[in-house]
Amino acid sequence: MRFNQIEIGEQNKNKQILMRKTPQKSTTHPFALIWVMRCSRCNHEYGCNGCDAHERRCPQCNPDVNPGEPIL
């Protein structure tokens, strides 16, 4: 993993795996695309801004974090 970058199949520091990158535009960040993450602990899949993937935490395991972006 490169600094602030994660590739498909890689895991971030919070054990979230990048499953795929979508062409969907973020609903919360004007220049970001939505990426699909999966928690390696509970297998929950959710969308996130591509620019946040390197530090995301699972919204199901951590209810205090942003729930994430919609996945179409």
C-alpha positions in Angstrom: 0.0 0.0 0.0 1.3 3.4 -0.9 0.9 6.5 1.3 -2.8 7.5 1.4 -3.6 5.0 -1.4 -5.1 1.5 -1.4 -5.5 -0.8 -4.3 -8.2 -3.4 -5.0 -7.8 -6.4 -2.7 -5.6 -4.5 -0.2 -6.6 -3.8 3.4 -6.2 -0.5 5.2 -4.9 0.0 8.7 -8.4 -0.6 10.1 -8.8 -4.0 8.4 -11.1 -2.7 5.6 -10.6 -4.3 2.2 -11.1 -2.4 -1.0 -13.4 -4.6 -3.1 -13.9 -2.4 -6.2 -13.9 1.2 -7.5 -17.1 2.5 -9.0 -17.7 5.3 -11.5 -20.4 6.7 -9.1 -19.8 10.3 -7.9 -19.7 10.8 -4.1 -22.7 12.5 -2.5 -20.5 14.2 0.1 -17.3 15.1 -1.7 -17.3 17.0 -5.0 -14.3 15.4 -6.6 -14.4 11.9 -5.2 -15.7 8.6 -6.6 -17.4 5.9 -4.5 -15.3 2.9 -3.7 -16.8 -0.3 -2.1 -15.2 -1.5 1.1 -15.7 -4.8 3.1 -14.9 -5.2 6.7 -12.7 -8.1 7.4 -14.2 -8.6 10.8 -18.0 -8.7 10.0 -18.0 -8.8 6.2 -20.2 -5.7 5.9 -19.9 -3.9 2.5 -20.4 -0.2 2.2 -19.4 2.7 0.0 -16.9 5.4 0.8 -15.1 8.3 -0.9 -12.0 7.1 -2.7 -10.0 9.7 -0.8 -11.1 8.2 2.6 -10.5 4.5 1.8 -7.0 4.4 3.4 -8.5 5.3 6.8 -12.1 4.1 6.8 -13.6 2.1 9.7 -16.6 -0.1 9.4 -19.9 1.7 10.1 -21.5 -1.5 11.4 -18.7 -2.3 13.9 -18.2 1.4 14.8 -21.7 3.1 14.9 -20.0 6.4 15.7 -18.5 6.7 12.2 -20.1 8.0 9.1 -22.4 5.3 7.6 -20.7 5.7 4.2 -21.9 6.3 0.6 -24.8 4.6 -1.2 -23.8 1.7 -3.5 -25.9 1.4 -6.6 
